[in-house]
């Protein structure tokens, strides 16, 4: 199975599941994180949450800086928790590997502070303001709580987004694509 085929897409119920915290960072968790990074990069994504690979546990991978294999700077967040989400709301056009072929404008707080364990079990603190990392942290942590980007939309915008998504998939959209053409 290719990396793109492994990515769970809507309306799969695992995307609506509250994920379980990780009790111990063992070889299985480290292997999952490695697989998540491989799949994220293969799909040209900047973040991926474990339920997007069908694993309903609290692991997120993010890399908002890479452009090719030589400059990767991934973060692996285990049991991430948003401890601050404030600042003016900002609209950002978000795509999602689980919703290939579309992007939607989502309004989120512009400043976020997240605490999580790294793969060594160390408590890390990530802070981002007015940038892609701020959006990505919130987007991926939402996935761990069964919330997707379209859940932030009004009912009419959600319906329109789902129609566009279904049309994009019918036209052959794959994870990592935000437009067909």
KELUM-53255 format. One record per residue: x, y, z of N, C-alpha, C in turn; residue in three letters. Coordinates in steps of 0.1 Angstrom, whole numbers, padded with zeros to 4 digits, always signed. Example, Ala and Ser with C-alpha at 12.3 -4.5 7.8 and 13.67 -1.06 7.14 Angstrom:
2
+0132-0057+0078+0123-0045+0078+0132-0033+0078ALA +0128-0022+0071+0137-0011+0071+0129+0000+0079SER 
***
This chain:
181
+0008-0012+0000+0000+0000+0000+0009+0012+0000UNK +0006+0022-0009+0014+0034-0009+0010+0043+0003UNK +0019+0053+0005+0016+0062+0016+0003+0070+0014UNK +0000+0074+0002-0012+0081+0000-0025+0072+0002UNK -0023+0059-0001-0035+0050+0002-0037+0048+0017UNK -0027+0050+0025-0028+0048+0039-0036+0059+0046UNK -0036+0071+0040-0043+0082+0047-0058+0080+0046UNK -0064+0081+0058-0078+0080+0060-0085+0093+0055UNK -0095+0091+0047-0102+0103+0042-0117+0103+0047UNK -0122+0115+0047-0136+0117+0051-0145+0109+0041UNK -0156+0103+0046-0162+0104+0059-0158+0093+0070UNK -0147+0088+0069-0143+0077+0078-0145+0081+0092UNK -0152+0072+0100-0155+0075+0114-0143+0077+0123UNK -0132+0072+0120-0120+0074+0128-0116+0089+0129UNK -0120+0097+0119-0117+0111+0119-0126+0118+0129UNK -0136+0112+0134-0145+0118+0144-0144+0112+0158UNK -0133+0105+0160-0130+0098+0173-0122+0106+0182UNK -0125+0106+0195-0116+0111+0206-0105+0101+0208UNK -0093+0106+0206-0081+0097+0206-0076+0095+0220UNK -0071+0083+0223-0066+0079+0236-0052+0085+0238UNK -0049+0089+0250-0035+0094+0253-0026+0082+0253UNK -0013+0085+0250-0003+0075+0250+0002+0074+0264UNK +0003+0061+0269+0007+0059+0283+0022+0058+0284UNK +0029+0052+0274+0043+0050+0274+0049+0052+0260UNK +0060+0059+0258+0066+0061+0245+0075+0049+0243UNK +0070+0040+0236+0078+0027+0233+0081+0026+0218UNK +0087+0015+0215+0091+0013+0201+0079+0014+0191UNK +0067+0010+0196+0056+0010+0187+0052+0025+0184UNK +0052+0033+0194+0049+0047+0192+0059+0054+0183UNK +0072+0051+0185+0083+0056+0177+0081+0052+0163UNK +0077+0039+0160+0075+0034+0147+0063+0041+0140UNK +0052+0044+0148+0041+0051+0143+0045+0065+0139UNK +0053+0072+0147+0057+0085+0144+0066+0085+0131UNK +0074+0076+0130+0082+0074+0117+0073+0072+0105UNK +0063+0064+0106+0054+0061+0095+0046+0074+0092UNK +0042+0081+0102+0034+0093+0100+0043+0104+0093UNK +0055+0105+0097+0064+0115+0090+0066+0111+0075UNK +0068+0098+0073+0070+0093+0059+0058+0096+0051UNK +0046+0093+0056+0034+0096+0049+0031+0111+0047UNK +0034+0119+0057+0032+0133+0056+0040+0139+0045UNK +0053+0135+0045+0062+0140+0034+0058+0135+0020UNK +0054+0123+0020+0050+0117+0007+0038+0124+0001UNK +0029+0129+0010+0017+0137+0005+0019+0152+0005UNK +0032+0156+0007+0035+0170+0007+0027+0178+0017UNK +0024+0172+0029+0017+0179+0039+0026+0185+0049UNK +0020+0194+0057+0028+0201+0068+0025+0196+0082UNK +0015+0186+0082+0011+0181+0095+0003+0168+0093UNK +0003+0159+0103-0005+0147+0102-0008+0142+0116UNK -0020+0138+0119-0024+0133+0132-0026+0118+0130UNK -0024+0111+0141-0025+0096+0141-0038+0091+0135UNK -0050+0097+0139-0062+0091+0133-0063+0092+0118UNK -0055+0101+0112-0055+0102+0097-0048+0089+0091UNK -0041+0082+0100-0036+0069+0095-0044+0057+0102UNK -0055+0060+0108-0063+0050+0114-0060+0046+0128UNK -0050+0053+0134-0046+0050+0147-0052+0061+0157UNK -0061+0057+0166-0068+0066+0174-0061+0069+0187UNK -0048+0074+0186-0040+0077+0197-0035+0092+0195UNK -0030+0098+0206-0027+0112+0206-0012+0114+0202UNK -0010+0113+0188+0003+0116+0183+0001+0125+0170UNK +0009+0135+0169+0009+0145+0158+0023+0147+0153UNK +0025+0148+0140+0037+0152+0134+0035+0165+0126UNK +0045+0174+0127+0044+0187+0120+0058+0191+0115UNK +0058+0196+0103+0070+0202+0097+0065+0213+0087UNK +0065+0226+0092+0060+0237+0084+0071+0244+0076UNK +0084+0239+0078+0095+0246+0072+0102+0239+0060UNK +0099+0226+0058+0107+0219+0048+0102+0223+0033UNK +0112+0222+0025+0109+0224+0010+0114+0212+0003UNK +0124+0205+0009+0129+0192+0003+0136+0184+0014UNK +0141+0172+0010+0146+0163+0020+0158+0169+0028UNK +0165+0179+0023+0177+0184+0030+0174+0194+0041UNK +0162+0199+0042+0159+0209+0052+0147+0205+0061UNK +0145+0192+0063+0134+0188+0072+0137+0191+0086UNK +0126+0196+0093+0127+0200+0107+0114+0195+0114UNK +0112+0182+0115+0099+0178+0120+0098+0179+0136UNK +0086+0181+0140+0082+0180+0154+0073+0167+0155UNK +0075+0160+0166+0066+0149+0169+0061+0152+0183UNK +0048+0153+0184+0041+0157+0196+0033+0146+0201UNK +0035+0141+0213+0028+0130+0219+0019+0137+0230UNK +0007+0133+0231-0003+0139+0240-0003+0154+0240UNK -0003+0160+0229-0003+0175+0229-0015+0181+0235UNK -0013+0192+0241-0025+0200+0247-0023+0215+0245UNK -0033+0221+0240-0033+0235+0238-0035+0242+0252UNK -0025+0249+0257-0026+0256+0270-0030+0270+0269UNK -0027+0276+0257-0032+0290+0255-0036+0291+0240UNK -0047+0297+0238-0052+0300+0224-0059+0313+0225UNK -0051+0324+0221-0057+0337+0222-0052+0346+0211UNK -0053+0359+0212-0050+0368+0201-0061+0369+0192UNK -0060+0379+0183-0071+0381+0173-0073+0369+0165UNK -0086+0366+0162-0089+0355+0152-0084+0359+0139UNK -0078+0349+0132-0073+0351+0118-0079+0340+0109UNK -0082+0344+0097-0087+0335+0087-0075+0330+0080UNK -0075+0317+0077-0064+0310+0070-0070+0300+0061UNK -0066+0299+0049-0070+0289+0040-0063+0275+0043UNK -0071+0266+0048-0066+0253+0053-0069+0242+0043UNK -0059+0234+0041-0062+0221+0034-0060+0210+0044UNK -0063+0198+0040-0062+0186+0049-0060+0174+0041UNK -0050+0166+0045-0048+0153+0038-0060+0144+0038UNK -0069+0146+0047-0081+0137+0048-0092+0143+0040UNK -0090+0155+0034-0100+0161+0025-0094+0165+0012UNK -0089+0156+0004-0081+0160-0008-0090+0168-0017UNK -0083+0177-0024-0090+0185-0034-0096+0198-0030UNK -0097+0200-0017-0103+0213-0013-0094+0220-0003UNK -0097+0233-0001-0092+0241+0010-0104+0250+0014UNK -0104+0253+0027-0115+0261+0033-0109+0272+0042UNK -0115+0283+0043-0111+0294+0051-0116+0291+0065UNK -0107+0290+0075-0110+0287+0089-0105+0299+0097UNK -0113+0303+0107-0109+0313+0116-0105+0307+0129UNK -0092+0310+0133-0087+0305+0146-0079+0316+0153UNK -0077+0314+0166-0069+0323+0174-0055+0324+0167UNK -0049+0336+0168-0036+0339+0161-0024+0334+0169UNK -0026+0332+0182-0015+0328+0191-0019+0315+0198UNK -0009+0306+0199-0012+0293+0205+0001+0289+0213UNK -0001+0283+0224+0010+0277+0232+0005+0262+0234UNK +0014+0253+0231+0011+0239+0232+0022+0232+0240UNK +0017+0223+0249+0027+0214+0256+0024+0200+0251UNK +0035+0193+0250+0035+0179+0245+0048+0172+0249UNK +0048+0159+0249+0060+0151+0251+0066+0149+0237UNK +0080+0148+0237+0087+0144+0225+0089+0129+0226UNK +0096+0124+0216+0098+0109+0216+0107+0104+0227UNK +0115+0114+0233+0123+0110+0245+0115+0111+0258UNK +0103+0115+0257+0095+0116+0269+0096+0130+0276UNK +0103+0139+0270+0106+0152+0276+0094+0161+0273UNK +0089+0169+0283+0079+0178+0281+0084+0190+0273UNK +0077+0193+0262+0082+0204+0253+0071+0214+0253UNK +0074+0227+0250+0065+0238+0249+0067+0244+0236UNK +0057+0246+0228+0057+0252+0215+0048+0264+0215UNK +0054+0275+0210+0046+0287+0209+0046+0293+0195UNK +0035+0297+0190+0034+0302+0176+0024+0313+0175UNK +0027+0323+0167+0018+0335+0166+0018+0339+0151UNK +0006+0341+0146+0004+0347+0133+0012+0340+0122UNK +0012+0326+0122+0020+0319+0112+0014+0305+0110UNK +0019+0298+0100+0015+0285+0096+0016+0275+0108UNK +0026+0277+0116+0027+0267+0127+0016+0269+0137UNK +0011+0281+0140+0000+0284+0149-0013+0276+0143UNK -0015+0278+0130-0026+0271+0124-0025+0256+0124UNK -0013+0251+0121-0011+0237+0120-0012+0230+0134UNK -0007+0236+0144-0008+0230+0157-0023+0229+0161UNK -0031+0239+0159-0045+0238+0162-0052+0228+0153UNK -0049+0228+0140-0056+0219+0131-0053+0204+0135UNK -0040+0201+0137-0037+0187+0140-0042+0182+0154UNK -0041+0191+0164-0046+0188+0177-0061+0186+0176UNK -0068+0194+0168-0083+0192+0166-0085+0177+0162UNK -0077+0172+0153-0079+0158+0148-0079+0148+0159UNK -0071+0151+0170-0071+0141+0181-0083+0141+0189UNK -0092+0151+0187-0104+0152+0194-0116+0151+0185UNK -0114+0145+0173-0125+0142+0164-0130+0154+0157UNK -0123+0165+0156-0127+0177+0150-0119+0179+0137UNK -0126+0181+0126-0119+0184+0113-0121+0199+0109UNK -0114+0203+0099-0114+0217+0095-0128+0221+0091UNK -0136+0212+0085-0150+0216+0081-0159+0218+0093UNK -0156+0212+0104-0164+0214+0116-0164+0228+0121UNK -0154+0236+0117-0153+0250+0120-0162+0259+0112UNK -0168+0253+0101-0176+0261+0092-0191+0262+0096UNK -0198+0272+0091-0212+0272+0093-0219+0261+0085UNK -0231+0257+0089-0237+0245+0082-0237+0247+0067UNK -0240+0259+0062-0241+0261+0047-0227+0260+0041UNK -0217+0265+0047-0203+0264+0042-0198+0250+0043UNK -0202+0243+0054-0198+0229+0055-0204+0220+0044UNK -0217+0223+0041-0223+0215+0030-0217+0218+0017UNK -0214+0231+0014-0207+0234+0001-0193+0228+0001UNK -0186+0228+0012-0172+0222+0012-0173+0207+0010UNK -0183+0200+0016-0184+0186+0013-0188+0183-0001UNK -0196+0191-0007-0199+0189-0021-0187+0190-0030UNK -0179+0201-0027-0166+0203-0034-0157+0191-0032UNK -0156+0187-0020-0148+0175-0017-0152+0163-0024UNK -0165+0160-0025-0170+0148-0032-0167+0149-0047UNK -0168+0161-0052-0165+0164-0066-0150+0162-0069UNK -0142+0167-0060-0127+0165-0062-0123+0151-0061UNK -0129+0143-0052-0125+0129-0051-0130+0122-0063UNK -0142+0125-0068-0147+0119-0080-0138+0122-0092UNK -0132+0134-0092-0123+0138-0103-0108+0132-0101UNK -0106+0125-0090-0093+0118-0088-0084+0125-0078UNK -0089+0134-0070-0080+0141-0060-0074+0131-0051UNK -0061+0133-0047-0054+0125-0038-0049+0133-0026UNK -0047+0127-0015-0042+0135-0003-0030+0143-0007UNK -0030+0156-0002-0020+0165-0005-0023+0175-0016UNK -0034+0172-0023-0039+0181-0034-0050+0189-0028UNK -0049+0203-0031-0059+0212-0026-0067+0217-0037UNK -0064+0214-0050-0071+0218-0061-0069+0208-0073UNK -0079+0206-0081-0077+0198-0092-0076+0207-0104UNK -0066+0203-0113-0066+0212-0125-0053+0211-0132UNK 
***
